[in-house]
Amino acid sequence: MWYSGIDQHKRDSVITTYGPEGPRVKQAKVANTPLTLARYFGEFPGPHRAVVESTGGWYWLADALEPLGVELILAHATRLKAISAAKVKTDQVDSDVLALLLRADLIPVAHMIRADQRGPRDLMRARLRLVEKSVSAQNSLARLLEKFNVQTVAELHELYQLQAGCHAAQIHLLDEQITTLERALHPYLIPNEDVQRLLWIPGIGKVNAFTLYTEIDGIARFPSDRQFFSYSRLVPGADNSGGRTRHRSGSKAGNRYLKLAFSHAGIRAVQYHPEIRAFFKAKARRKPIRVARTLVALELARIVYHVLTKQEDFNGQFKHQPLSHRKHAQWPRRASPP
């Protein structure tokens, strides 16, 4: 077995290779092209594992190494303390440390999304960025009206009407682009069995179902619901020391897109389902509002986990209590999942 550490950059990468034991075999700077990678790894016949940090440019690298028979592993960038805390930090040192950690089986592994799920997931993330831009433009327009204490754009001065027109045009264009992206995903995700099951869960509509399915990328990678809650940023971290237990909130570890989707689903579920609203109000009487909302989102995440794990339809219950309001079997929901 060969072990290679890849310190990847935009134009080239530094690759260091070790055998199963003994000193370093080779280290070289290689241009980021499939041909040069094939030449480098072709010098080491047999089983080969390589590791690269989970930055934004690993898609093409995985596609280039797969036909060469090289197993690529993604290293969790924020957990590579041996690299981030090193006193001497160069491309060569980083590549060498990656290879040694891989050989010692000490790499903190990050999840590598399936190739067929990259496009839908990245398209949903692009849609979210467009939504954020649209909301920013709407806020700019609202602040413009607030600045002069008027209700309509027509009451503004000519120059400010021009400014408001630019914001309005931007909002219109972004809304069209958002709709285009959503429609492009319909043939990929609407017929999916897991998406159809998600659509019946309280608070989860088309966009949230698309987000949950693409970001989870296979519920089987979570051995327990607790790990799924942690990945979704729905539970606080721990900072225990000296026999004292402390909860650490605000951690950025996990998936922020799942956190956002479950938070939105929780708000909608409280609005439309009396039983969930009663649960929320009971929690809000004893805890801060944000904590009560998170607890609702946590219960929805529990439902999602078990529905996807067991491959069963939603049973229409929340905390073992039947829901009085049920969704209608209309598009994008079918009468039942296939």
C-alpha positions, -999 to 999 in steps of 0.1 A, spaced: 0 0 0 12 35 -9 3 66 10 3 101 -5 -3 135 10 -15 162 -15 -11 198 -6 -34 212 -33 -34 247 -47 -50 265 -77 -23 258 -103 -2 230 -88 1 206 -59 29 192 -38 26 154 -34 46 133 -9 45 95 -11 55 69 15 55 31 14 39 9 41 70 15 62 103 32 59 114 67 47 98 89 21 98 76 -14 91 107 -34 81 144 -31 73 165 -61 54 196 -73 29 185 -99 7 207 -122 -30 203 -116 -38 183 -147 -51 147 -151 -21 139 -173 6 150 -148 -13 132 -120 -14 100 -140 23 102 -146 31 107 -109 8 80 -95 17 57 -124 51 53 -108 35 34 -78 17 3 -90 -6 -14 -66 -30 -2 -39 -27 35 -33 -44 59 -8 -41 97 -10 -54 124 13 -62 161 6 -77 188 28 -114 194 23 -111 227 5 -132 238 -25 -111 222 -53 -113 185 -46 -141 175 -71 -118 174 -101 -91 157 -81 -114 129 -70 -126 124 -106 -90 123 -119 -77 98 -93 -106 74 -95 -97 59 -129 -61 56 -116 -72 33 -88 -62 58 -61 -85 60 -31 -89 97 -22 -97 107 14 -108 141 25 -92 154 56 -112 177 79 -94 209 75 -102 225 109 -92 193 128 -57 190 112 -40 205 142 -7 190 132 -7 213 101 -25 244 114 -4 246 145 30 238 130 58 264 135 73 256 101 45 256 76 53 251 39 37 232 11 63 205 13 59 202 51 21 201 48 22 174 22 46 154 42 26 156 74 -6 146 55 11 115 41 25 104 75 -9 109 92 -26 89 65 -1 60 69 -6 61 107 -44 62 102 -47 95 121 -65 115 95 -97 132 107 -119 122 78 -145 146 63 -175 133 44 -171 130 6 -204 137 -11 -214 112 -38 -206 123 -74 -243 122 -85 -253 144 -56 -228 172 -61 -248 191 -88 -282 191 -69 -265 201 -36 -244 229 -51 -274 242 -70 -294 244 -38 -266 263 -22 -264 286 -51 -301 292 -47 -296 302 -11 -270 327 -20 -294 343 -45 -321 344 -18 -297 362 5 -289 387 -22 -326 393 -29 -333 398 9 -304 423 10 -318 442 -19 -353 443 -3 -338 456 30 -319 483 11 -352 494 -6 -370 494 28 -342 515 44 -344 540 15 -381 546 22 -375 547 59 -348 573 55 -373 598 41 -403 585 60 -424 577 29 -445 548 19 -439 546 -19 -410 550 -43 -430 577 -61 -427 600 -31 -389 600 -33 -366 625 -50 -358 617 -87 -323 605 -79 -335 583 -51 -362 569 -74 -334 558 -97 -316 541 -68 -349 524 -57 -355 513 -93 -321 495 -94 -330 476 -62 -364 466 -76 -348 454 -109 -323 434 -89 -350 418 -68 -370 409 -99 -340 394 -117 -329 374 -86 -365 360 -81 -365 348 -117 -331 331 -113 -343 315 -80 -373 301 -98 -352 288 -127 -329 269 -103 -358 253 -85 -374 241 -117 -342 227 -129 -341 204 -98 -377 191 -101 -369 161 -124 -340 151 -102 -356 154 -68 -394 153 -70 -396 116 -80 -371 106 -53 -387 84 -26 -369 101 3 -379 135 -9 -415 124 -11 -413 111 25 -398 143 37 -426 164 21 -452 149 44 -434 159 76 -447 191 93 -430 223 83 -411 208 54 -420 221 20 -404 216 -14 -373 238 -8 -366 223 27 -370 188 14 -346 194 -14 -321 210 11 -324 181 36 -320 154 10 -290 169 -7 -272 180 25 -277 147 43 -264 127 14 -274 93 28 -288 90 64 -269 57 68 -237 77 75 -251 87 109 -250 57 132 -274 74 157 -298 102 158 -276 120 183 -248 123 158 -273 135 132 -285 162 157 -249 173 163 -241 175 126 -273 196 121 -261 220 148 -292 214 169 -275 205 202 -249 225 221 -212 215 224 -196 204 256 -168 220 275 -164 197 305 -134 200 329 -126 193 365 -159 175 371 -179 204 359 -202 202 329 -207 232 306 -227 236 275 -210 255 247 -234 272 223 -227 289 190 -203 262 177 -198 263 139 -190 226 137 -216 208 116 -237 217 86 -251 252 86 -275 244 57 -292 217 77 -294 240 107 -311 266 85 -336 241 70 -347 227 103 -350 262 118 -373 272 90 -393 240 92 -398 245 130 -412 280 125 -437 267 98 -447 237 119 -455 259 149 -477 281 126 -497 254 111 -500 226 137 -518 233 170 -501 203 188 -466 215 178 -476 251 188 -486 239 222 -453 221 226 -435 253 216 -454 275 240 -448 250 269 -411 252 263 -411 290 258 -426 295 292 -395 280 309 -368 287 283 -357 315 259 -376 317 227 -346 307 206 -341 276 227 -378 266 224 -376 270 186 -345 248 185 -363 221 205 -391 221 179 -364 218 152 -348 190 171 -380 170 172 -385 175 135 -349 163 129 -357 132 150 -387 125 128 -366 130 96 -339 106 109 -363 78 117 -383 82 85 -352 81 64 -335 54 84 -365 30 85 -377 40 50 -412 44 63 -439 70 57 -444 97 83 -469 83 109 -487 117 114 -475 120 151 -455 146 170 -441 134 204 -465 104 202 -495 127 197 -515 125 165 -516 157 145 -550 172 137 -537 189 106 -525 167 77 -510 178 44 -530 173 12 -519 149 -15 -511 175 -41 -479 184 -61 -451 182 -52 -465 155 -28 -479 123 -42 -507 103 -26 -479 82 -9 -443 75 -15 -437 48 -41 
